[in-house]
Amino acid sequence: MMAEEKLAAVDSELGADNRTADAQAALEAQIAELRTEIARLTETVSAIGSGAKAVVQGEAELMTERVRERVREDPISALLGVAGVAFLFGVLARR
């Protein structure tokens, strides 16, 4: 009777070891999938960042060209505007 109990205990431990090994294999597979997904997300974020940079750069170039055109059309107003902004900056800087 004692041998049967020990045999049952050993079988139980082996079953637990097999379940642990299966769980470990499943976790390793999930980790591999997560790593793949992180790599994919990193590429996506990089692509979005590059696209956003291009859009911002294009907008900045457009605004710069508009300012240049405005200065060419009416240089006195542009000069007065810059002087006003510089004056306000100077007043605020003294505080």
C-alpha positions as CSV (number, residue, x, y, z in Angstrom):
1,M,0.0,0.0,0.0
2,M,2.8,2.3,0.8
3,A,4.5,1.7,-2.5
4,E,1.3,2.5,-4.4
5,E,1.0,5.9,-2.5
6,K,4.6,6.7,-3.3
7,L,4.0,5.8,-7.0
8,A,0.9,8.0,-7.1
9,A,2.9,10.9,-5.6
10,V,5.7,10.5,-8.1
11,D,3.1,10.3,-11.0
12,S,1.5,13.5,-9.6
13,E,4.9,15.3,-9.5
14,L,5.7,14.2,-13.1
15,G,2.3,15.5,-14.2
16,A,3.0,18.8,-12.4
17,D,6.4,19.0,-14.1
18,N,4.8,18.4,-17.5
19,R,2.2,21.1,-16.9
20,T,5.0,23.5,-15.8
21,A,7.0,22.7,-18.9
22,D,3.9,23.3,-21.1
23,A,3.2,26.6,-19.3
24,Q,6.8,27.7,-19.7
25,A,6.7,26.8,-23.4
26,A,3.4,28.8,-23.8
27,L,4.9,31.8,-22.0
28,E,8.0,31.7,-24.2
29,A,5.8,31.6,-27.3
30,Q,3.8,34.6,-26.0
31,I,7.0,36.5,-25.3
32,A,8.3,35.9,-28.8
33,E,5.0,37.1,-30.2
34,L,5.2,40.2,-28.0
35,R,8.7,40.9,-29.2
36,T,7.6,40.7,-32.8
37,E,4.6,43.0,-32.1
38,I,6.9,45.5,-30.3
39,A,9.3,45.5,-33.3
40,R,6.3,46.1,-35.7
41,L,5.0,48.9,-33.5
42,T,8.4,50.5,-33.4
43,E,8.6,50.5,-37.2
44,T,5.1,52.0,-37.3
45,V,5.9,54.8,-34.9
46,S,9.1,55.6,-36.8
47,A,7.2,55.8,-40.0
48,I,4.6,58.1,-38.4
49,G,7.4,60.3,-37.0
50,S,9.0,60.6,-40.4
51,G,5.7,61.5,-42.0
52,A,4.9,64.1,-39.3
53,K,8.4,65.6,-39.7
54,A,7.9,65.9,-43.5
55,V,4.5,67.6,-42.9
56,V,5.9,70.0,-40.4
57,Q,8.8,70.8,-42.6
58,G,6.5,71.5,-45.5
59,E,4.3,73.7,-43.4
60,A,7.4,75.7,-42.1
61,E,8.6,76.2,-45.7
62,L,5.2,77.4,-46.8
63,M,5.0,79.8,-43.9
64,T,8.5,81.1,-44.6
65,E,7.6,81.7,-48.2
66,R,4.4,83.5,-47.3
67,V,6.4,85.8,-44.9
68,R,8.9,86.5,-47.6
69,E,6.2,87.4,-50.1
70,R,4.5,89.7,-47.5
71,V,7.8,91.5,-46.8
72,R,8.4,92.0,-50.5
73,E,4.9,93.4,-51.0
74,D,4.9,95.7,-48.1
75,P,8.4,96.1,-46.5
76,I,7.5,99.1,-44.3
77,S,4.6,97.2,-42.5
78,A,6.9,94.2,-42.0
79,L,9.6,96.4,-40.6
80,L,7.1,98.1,-38.2
81,G,5.8,94.8,-37.1
82,V,9.2,93.4,-36.4
83,A,10.1,96.6,-34.5
84,G,6.9,96.3,-32.4
85,V,7.6,92.7,-31.5
86,A,11.2,93.6,-30.6
87,F,10.0,96.4,-28.4
88,L,7.5,94.2,-26.6
89,F,10.2,91.5,-26.1
90,G,12.5,94.2,-24.7
91,V,9.8,95.4,-22.3
92,L,9.1,91.9,-21.1
93,A,12.7,91.0,-20.8
94,R,13.4,93.9,-18.4
95,R,10.8,92.6,-15.9
